[in-house]
Amino acid sequence: MFHTILVPLDGSSAGEQALATAARLSQHHHVSLHIAHVHSPYTTAPITIEGLPVIDEQLHSRVADHELTYLRHAAASVHTAVEPIIARLDGPVAFTLASYCHEIHADLLVLTTHGRSGFSLLWLGSVAEAMLHSMSVPMLLLRPTPVPVSPVTFRHILVPLDGSALAEQILPHAVAIASHDSAELTLLRVIEGHSSADSGRSPLYRPHETNDADQRATADLYLSRLSAELLSTGHPTHTAVIASEHPARAILTAAEERGADLIALATRGRSGFTRAILGSVADKLIRGGTLPMLALRPSPPED
């Protein structure tokens, strides 16, 4: 279960849509909700005289007051058992948010991934991407809607895996959300599909698996083991193995066919096409998909 949830806001209505879902996930004993806005000095055009910037402390004070008022209104708009904690921060956005996450020991970020209005026209897509590449904290990435909707509830979570311990680091976080919402889990393994022209070629990276049937059997065995572990903890879990030359497309199709409303995955796994649905595939899902994503940059294995 999550203990400290952070919602970064950029002043846009799109960004604020994350608040309702974050508040719902924080409705549990001992879960604190933080709401933060980063004022970046690099995004505000300075007042100049003869080409030289003028430092206006009164202007800076008014901007700070405005942003704090915004955060107070945002905190007042959500209904939680414990009053949210607000923070107005200064500095480069992604770096400052990452530092704040470390300071408060945040174990989940909730944010919308697009928003081009508000205080500074900066935001969420590029900031989320930078944070995903620099910190190992799960991020629940929601898609903004034209009209604000009620808090998002997850009923079926699709978890793509590539057979590596790195990819499996997403599982505890997916289970935490599944536990909160009584959601089903589907563990998905995408194996490389072979065309007839390639049927006589040994699969790269898998010298012990000489054909698609071997790959599928190995994947089935792997997912069955993980599924049994999750079922023993009371989580309804299904498994699926798909052969495809286009992993990102296969994952999105599987999510649609199974009625998944959240895709949870790590953003790094093993190298090589046949072992990794991660990396570039994760980027495609995050940037081009329409479903909410629970994404995690896994920590490197300990020596």
C-alpha positions as CSV (number, residue, x, y, z in Angstrom):
1,M,0.0,0.0,0.0
2,F,1.1,3.5,-0.7
3,H,2.0,5.9,2.2
4,T,2.9,9.2,0.6
5,I,1.3,10.4,-2.7
6,L,2.5,13.5,-4.6
7,V,0.5,15.4,-7.2
8,P,2.5,17.9,-9.1
9,L,0.4,20.8,-10.6
10,D,1.3,23.2,-13.3
11,G,-1.6,25.6,-13.0
12,S,-3.6,24.0,-15.8
13,S,-7.1,22.5,-15.5
14,A,-5.7,19.4,-17.2
15,G,-3.1,18.9,-14.5
16,E,-5.7,19.3,-11.8
17,Q,-7.7,16.3,-13.1
18,A,-5.1,14.1,-11.3
19,L,-6.3,15.4,-7.9
20,A,-9.5,13.5,-7.6
21,T,-7.9,10.1,-8.3
22,A,-5.0,10.9,-6.0
23,A,-7.4,11.9,-3.2
24,R,-9.3,8.6,-3.7
25,L,-6.1,6.5,-3.5
26,S,-5.1,8.4,-0.3
27,Q,-8.4,7.5,1.5
28,H,-6.6,5.1,3.7
29,H,-5.2,5.3,7.2
30,H,-1.7,6.9,7.4
31,V,-1.6,7.9,3.7
32,S,-0.5,11.6,3.2
33,L,-1.3,13.6,0.1
34,H,1.1,16.3,-1.1
35,I,0.3,18.9,-3.7
36,A,3.2,20.8,-5.2
37,H,3.8,23.5,-7.8
38,V,7.2,24.4,-9.0
39,H,7.9,28.0,-9.9
40,S,10.6,28.0,-12.5
41,P,12.5,31.3,-12.8
42,Y,13.4,30.4,-16.3
43,T,9.9,30.5,-17.6
44,T,9.0,34.1,-16.5
45,A,10.0,36.9,-18.9
46,P,11.9,39.5,-16.8
47,I,11.2,43.2,-16.9
48,T,14.1,44.9,-18.7
49,I,15.4,48.5,-19.1
50,E,17.8,49.1,-22.0
51,G,18.2,45.3,-22.3
52,L,19.1,44.7,-18.6
53,P,16.8,42.7,-16.3
54,V,15.2,44.6,-13.4
55,I,14.8,42.7,-10.2
56,D,11.4,43.5,-8.8
57,E,11.0,41.9,-5.4
58,Q,7.4,43.1,-5.1
59,L,6.6,41.3,-8.3
60,H,8.2,38.1,-7.1
61,S,6.2,38.4,-3.9
62,R,2.9,38.7,-5.8
63,V,3.7,35.7,-8.0
64,A,4.5,33.6,-4.9
65,D,1.2,34.7,-3.2
66,H,-0.7,33.9,-6.3
67,E,0.8,30.4,-6.6
68,L,0.3,29.7,-2.9
69,T,-3.4,30.8,-3.2
70,Y,-3.7,28.4,-6.2
71,L,-2.3,25.5,-4.1
72,R,-4.6,26.3,-1.2
73,H,-7.7,26.3,-3.5
74,A,-6.5,23.0,-5.1
75,A,-6.1,21.4,-1.6
76,A,-9.6,22.7,-0.6
77,S,-11.1,21.1,-3.7
78,V,-10.3,17.5,-2.7
79,H,-12.0,15.5,0.1
80,T,-9.6,13.5,2.2
81,A,-9.5,12.3,5.7
82,V,-6.3,14.2,6.3
83,E,-5.7,17.7,5.0
84,P,-3.3,17.7,2.0
85,I,0.1,19.2,2.4
86,I,1.0,22.0,-0.1
87,A,4.4,23.0,-1.3
88,R,5.5,25.9,-3.6
89,L,8.9,25.0,-4.9
90,D,11.6,26.9,-6.9
91,G,14.0,25.6,-9.5
92,P,14.2,23.5,-12.6
93,V,10.9,21.6,-12.6
94,A,11.9,17.9,-13.0
95,F,15.0,18.2,-10.7
96,T,13.1,20.1,-8.1
97,L,10.2,17.7,-8.0
98,A,12.5,14.7,-7.8
99,S,14.3,16.3,-4.9
100,Y,11.0,17.0,-3.1
101,C,9.9,13.3,-3.7
102,H,13.1,12.2,-2.0
103,E,12.6,14.6,0.8
104,I,9.0,13.5,1.6
105,H,9.7,9.8,0.8
106,A,6.9,9.8,-1.8
107,D,6.1,6.3,-3.1
108,L,3.6,7.3,-5.8
109,L,3.2,10.3,-8.1
110,V,-0.1,11.0,-9.7
111,L,-0.3,13.4,-12.7
112,T,-1.8,14.0,-16.0
113,T,0.7,13.8,-18.9
114,H,-0.4,16.7,-21.0
115,G,-1.2,20.3,-20.2
116,R,-0.1,23.4,-22.1
117,S,-1.9,26.1,-20.2
118,G,-1.5,27.7,-16.8
119,F,1.3,29.7,-15.2
120,S,4.2,28.9,-17.4
121,L,3.2,26.8,-20.4
122,L,5.8,24.2,-19.5
123,W,4.7,21.0,-18.6
124,L,3.6,17.6,-17.9
125,G,4.7,15.5,-20.8
126,S,8.3,16.5,-20.8
127,V,8.5,16.7,-17.0
128,A,7.0,13.3,-16.5
129,E,9.4,11.9,-19.1
130,A,12.4,13.5,-17.4
131,M,11.4,12.1,-14.0
132,L,10.8,8.6,-15.4
133,H,14.4,8.6,-16.6
134,S,15.9,9.9,-13.3
135,M,14.0,8.4,-10.3
136,S,12.6,5.0,-9.2
137,V,9.2,6.1,-7.9
138,P,6.1,4.7,-9.6
139,M,4.1,7.3,-11.5
140,L,0.4,7.0,-12.3
141,L,0.0,8.8,-15.6
142,L,-3.5,9.8,-16.3
143,R,-4.9,11.1,-19.6
144,P,-6.7,14.5,-19.5
145,T,-10.2,14.7,-20.7
146,P,-12.0,17.7,-22.2
147,V,-14.5,17.7,-19.4
148,P,-13.4,16.8,-15.8
149,V,-14.6,13.4,-14.7
150,S,-15.0,11.7,-11.4
151,P,-12.1,9.9,-9.8
152,V,-10.7,7.1,-12.0
153,T,-11.3,3.6,-10.6
154,F,-9.3,0.6,-11.9
155,R,-11.0,-2.7,-12.4
156,H,-8.6,-4.6,-14.6
157,I,-4.8,-4.0,-14.7
158,L,-2.7,-5.3,-17.5
159,V,1.0,-6.0,-16.5
160,P,3.4,-6.6,-19.5
161,L,6.5,-8.5,-18.4
162,D,9.6,-9.6,-20.3
163,G,10.9,-12.4,-18.0
164,S,13.4,-10.2,-16.1
165,A,13.6,-9.2,-12.5
166,L,13.8,-5.6,-13.5
167,A,10.4,-5.8,-15.2
168,E,8.9,-7.6,-12.2
169,Q,9.6,-4.6,-9.9
170,I,6.3,-3.1,-11.1
171,L,4.3,-5.9,-9.6
172,P,4.1,-4.7,-6.0
173,H,2.9,-1.3,-7.1
174,A,0.3,-2.8,-9.5
175,V,-0.8,-5.1,-6.7
176,A,-1.2,-2.1,-4.3
177,I,-3.6,-0.4,-6.7
178,A,-5.4,-3.7,-7.4
179,S,-5.8,-4.2,-3.7
180,H,-7.2,-0.7,-3.3
181,D,-9.8,-1.1,-6.1
182,S,-10.4,-4.9,-5.9
183,A,-9.1,-5.1,-9.5
184,E,-8.2,-8.1,-11.5
185,L,-4.6,-8.5,-12.8
186,T,-3.6,-9.9,-16.2
187,L,0.1,-10.8,-16.6
188,L,1.1,-10.5,-20.2
189,R,4.2,-11.9,-22.0
190,V,4.9,-10.8,-25.6
191,I,7.1,-13.2,-27.5
192,E,8.7,-12.5,-30.9
193,G,6.6,-13.7,-33.8
194,H,8.4,-15.3,-36.7
195,S,7.4,-15.1,-40.3
196,S,7.5,-18.2,-42.5
197,A,10.7,-16.9,-44.1
198,D,12.4,-16.9,-40.7
199,S,11.1,-20.2,-39.6
200,G,14.4,-22.0,-40.1
201,R,16.4,-19.4,-38.2
202,S,17.3,-19.8,-34.6
203,P,15.8,-17.0,-32.4
204,L,18.2,-14.4,-31.4
205,Y,18.9,-14.3,-27.6
206,R,17.2,-17.7,-27.1
207,P,19.5,-20.5,-28.3
208,H,17.6,-23.0,-26.1
209,E,14.2,-22.1,-27.6
210,T,14.2,-23.3,-31.2
211,N,10.7,-22.4,-32.2
212,D,7.6,-20.4,-31.3
213,A,6.2,-23.4,-29.3
214,D,9.3,-23.5,-27.1
215,Q,9.0,-19.7,-26.5
216,R,5.4,-20.0,-25.6
217,A,5.9,-22.9,-23.3
218,T,8.7,-21.0,-21.4
219,A,6.5,-17.9,-21.2
220,D,3.5,-19.9,-20.0
221,L,5.6,-21.5,-17.3
222,Y,7.1,-18.2,-16.2
223,L,3.7,-16.5,-16.0
224,S,2.1,-19.4,-14.2
225,R,4.7,-19.2,-11.4
226,L,4.1,-15.5,-10.9
227,S,0.3,-15.9,-11.1
228,A,0.4,-18.7,-8.4
229,E,2.3,-16.4,-6.1
230,L,-0.2,-13.6,-6.6
231,L,-3.2,-15.9,-6.2
232,S,-1.9,-17.1,-2.9
233,T,-2.2,-13.5,-1.7
234,G,-5.9,-13.3,-2.8
235,H,-5.5,-11.4,-6.0
236,P,-7.5,-12.6,-9.0
237,T,-4.8,-13.1,-11.7
238,H,-4.9,-14.2,-15.3
239,T,-2.1,-14.8,-17.8
240,A,-1.7,-14.3,-21.5
241,V,1.1,-15.0,-24.0
242,I,1.0,-13.3,-27.4
243,A,3.4,-13.7,-30.3
244,S,4.0,-10.5,-32.2
245,E,6.6,-8.6,-34.1
246,H,5.1,-5.3,-32.8
247,P,5.1,-5.5,-28.9
248,A,3.6,-2.0,-28.3
249,R,0.7,-2.7,-30.7
250,A,0.2,-6.1,-29.2
251,I,0.0,-4.7,-25.6
252,L,-2.5,-2.1,-26.6
253,T,-4.6,-4.7,-28.4
254,A,-4.5,-7.0,-25.5
255,A,-5.6,-4.2,-23.1
256,E,-8.5,-3.4,-25.4
257,E,-9.6,-7.0,-25.8
258,R,-9.5,-7.8,-22.1
259,G,-11.1,-4.6,-21.0
260,A,-8.1,-3.3,-19.1
261,D,-8.3,0.2,-17.8
262,L,-4.7,0.5,-16.6
263,I,-1.4,-0.7,-18.0
264,A,1.4,-1.2,-15.4
265,L,5.0,-1.7,-16.5
266,A,8.6,-1.0,-15.8
267,T,10.4,1.2,-18.3
268,R,13.6,-0.9,-18.5
269,G,14.2,-4.6,-18.8
270,R,16.6,-6.9,-20.6
271,S,18.3,-5.8,-23.7
272,G,17.4,-7.2,-27.1
273,F,14.2,-7.2,-29.0
274,T,13.1,-10.7,-28.0
275,R,13.6,-10.2,-24.3
276,A,12.4,-6.6,-23.8
277,I,9.0,-5.1,-24.2
278,L,10.5,-2.2,-22.2
279,G,12.5,0.8,-23.1
280,S,11.4,2.0,-26.5
281,V,8.2,0.1,-26.3
282,A,7.3,1.7,-23.0
283,D,8.0,5.1,-24.5
284,K,5.5,4.3,-27.3
285,L,2.9,3.2,-24.8
286,I,3.3,6.3,-22.6
287,R,3.4,8.8,-25.4
288,G,0.9,7.3,-27.8
289,G,-1.5,5.3,-25.7
290,T,-4.9,6.5,-24.4
291,L,-5.1,4.4,-21.3
292,P,-3.8,5.4,-17.9
293,M,-0.3,4.0,-17.2
294,L,1.5,3.0,-14.0
295,A,5.1,3.4,-15.0
296,L,8.3,2.7,-13.0
297,R,12.0,3.1,-13.7
298,P,13.3,0.0,-11.9
299,S,16.2,0.2,-9.6
300,P,19.4,-1.6,-10.8
301,P,20.0,-5.0,-9.2
302,E,22.1,-5.0,-6.1
303,D,25.6,-6.6,-6.4
